Amino acid sequence: MESHPQQRLTSAENRRLALCACAGLFLCPGAWLLQVIISETISAQSCYPGRAPRAAPLLTHLHAWLYGISAVAVLISMTCVALATYGFVFLRNKRKQIKAAREDGTAPEQPSRDEEQVARKRFIAVCSVLIGCAFLVGLVFSIFAEVFLISCNQWR
């Protein structure tokens, strides 16, 4: 019989997949949330330090600060989405390996515990990719607000 790659996930693979899932599930939303909190705080302190709004921001390069914060958040989010996608693709390939082994007759006909484990982790990976992408889109729309609104606008 032809030997197939190992079907069971190793502990190193499990740790790597957990990191990939956490990147999409928690780090992408966290990057978006921090971007909104920091940008709103800087804008509020620069434009509305007291009761009366300022005509111009206190910081001379407020847009540069806001764009810089947004750029860092986008880089973090894109990295997290890439990690989440890597986990999904890895599990998709692992599932294909298991199916190929079953079709060759080198694995049992019934789905094994390993296949069920891969299917559960694949579902988590899909959720991680979807959540990461959704928050990346939300981050892009937050950046549009910075681009199209005046620095000390009432909507800031």
N, C-alpha and C positions, 0 to 999 in steps of 0.2 A: 504494500500500500504506500501511496505517496504521503509524505508528511506535510502537515499544514502548520502555519504559524500558530503559536499559542492562542487559544480562544479566551482564556480567562484573563481578566484585567489584573495587572500586577498592582502592588500597593503604590508604586511610583506613579503609574498611570492614573490610579484613583485620586491621588493627591493633585496631580496636574489637572485632571478633569474637574475636581472641586474648585481649584483656583480659577479655571476658565469660567465655570458657572458663576462663581461669586463675582467675577469681574463684570459680567453682564447684568447680574441680578442686583448688585449692591454698589459697585464702584461707578457705573454710568449714572444711575440716579443721584449718587452722592456728588459727582462732579457737577451735574446740572444744578443741584440744590446749593452747593457752595458758590457756584458762579452767580446765581440769583441773589443769594444772601450778601455776598461781598459787593457785587455791583450795586445793589440797592442801598446798602449801607454807605458806600462811598458817594453815590449820587445824593442821598439824603443829607449827608453831612456837608457836602459841597454846595448844594443848592438850597437847602432848607435848614440852616443851623438853628434858627429860632422860630418865632411865629411868622415872620414875613419872608417870603421867598426872595432869593437873589435874582437879579436880572441876568447875571452871568455866573458861572460856577466859580467857586473859591479856588479850586485847582485849575491851573492854566491849561493843563493837558489832560482834562478829564476823559475825553474820548480815547486817548492813547492808553490810559489806565484801564478803561473798560474793555477796549479791544485786546489788550494784553491778557487780562483775566479770562476773557472769552477764548482766546487762542490756546491758553494752557488747558482750559476745560475741554475744548474740542480735541486737543491732542490726547488727553487722558481718555476721553470717551471713545475716540477712534481706536486706541490701543485696546481698550476693554471689549469693544465690539469685535475686533480682530481675534482676541483671545477666545471669546465666546464662540465665534464661528469656527475657530480651530478645534475646539472641543466637540462641536457638532459634527464636523467633517471627520474627525478621528473616530467618533462612535459610528458614523455611517459606514466607514470603511471596515470597522470591526464587525459590524452586523453583516456586511457583504462576505467577509471571511467565514463567518459562522454558517451562513446560508450555503456558501460554496462547499464547505466541508460536509454539510448535511446532504447536498445533492450528489457529492462524490461517494457517499456511503461510508465516509470515515467518521461520521458523527451520528448519534441516534436520530431517528425520525421525529420524535417528539421534541418540542422546544426545551432546552436545558435551562438550568438555573442561571448559567452564564448568559444565555441569550435573553432571558427575562431581565437580568441585571443590566445588560447593555440597553435594552429597550427602555427601562425606567430612567437610566442616566441620559439616554438620548432625548426623552421627553423634557427633562430638566434643561438640557442643552438648548433645545428649541425655544423654551421659555426664556432662557438667558439671552439668546440672540434677539428675540423679538423685543424684550424689555430694553435691552441695550440700544437697539436701533430706534425704538420709540423715544427714548430719552435723548439720543443724539439729534433726532429731528426737533424735539422740544428745545434743545440747546440752540439749534440753528435759528428757530423762530425767536428765541430770546435775543439773539444777535441782531436779527432784523429790527427789533425795537430800538437797539442802540444806534443802528445806522439811520433809521428814518425819523427818529424823534430828536428834537432840539435838546441840548444837555439839561437845561433847567425847565423843561416842559412840565405842565401840570400833571401829565400822565406818567411821569417818572416815579 
